[in-house]
């Protein structure tokens, strides 16, 4: 039988390391000046047949 270690695996040090790694990535992403106008989805509405297909795919993947 397997015993489960009741201690928390995540410490404050683990959290700070993750934040230190994510901070430069966030700074780079914000300095890239990405805007909503650059999004491909803003080109216009999708055709009704395409929307039906996307809804069917989404419901197959996530049935709940």
C-alpha positions in Angstrom: 0.0 0.0 0.0 1.2 3.5 -0.9 1.5 6.1 1.8 0.7 9.7 1.0 3.0 12.4 2.4 0.6 14.9 4.2 3.0 17.8 3.8 2.4 20.5 1.2 4.8 20.1 -1.7 4.7 23.8 -2.5 6.7 26.2 -0.4 7.1 29.9 -0.3 10.5 29.4 -2.0 8.9 27.5 -4.8 6.3 30.3 -5.3 9.0 33.0 -5.3 11.1 31.1 -7.9 8.1 30.8 -10.1 7.3 34.5 -9.8 10.9 35.4 -10.5 10.8 33.3 -13.7 7.5 34.7 -14.8 8.3 38.4 -14.2 10.7 38.8 -17.2 8.2 37.0 -19.5 5.4 39.3 -18.4 7.7 42.3 -19.0 8.6 41.1 -22.5 4.9 40.5 -23.3 3.8 43.9 -22.2 6.6 45.6 -24.0 5.7 43.9 -27.3 2.7 46.2 -27.4 0.3 43.5 -28.6 -3.1 44.9 -29.2 -6.6 43.5 -30.0 -6.5 45.0 -33.5 -3.7 42.5 -34.4 -6.0 39.6 -33.6 -7.1 37.4 -36.5 -10.5 37.0 -35.1 -11.3 40.7 -35.6 -11.3 40.3 -39.4 -15.0 39.6 -39.4 -17.7 37.2 -38.4 -17.4 33.5 -39.3 -19.8 31.9 -41.7 -22.8 30.1 -40.1 -21.6 26.7 -41.3 -18.2 27.3 -39.7 -19.8 28.3 -36.4 -22.0 25.2 -36.4 -18.9 23.0 -37.0 -17.0 24.8 -34.2 -19.9 24.3 -31.8 -20.1 20.6 -32.6 -16.3 20.2 -32.1 -16.4 22.0 -28.8 -19.3 19.9 -27.6 -17.5 16.7 -28.6 -14.3 17.7 -26.8 -16.1 19.1 -23.7 -19.4 17.2 -23.4 -20.2 18.5 -19.9 
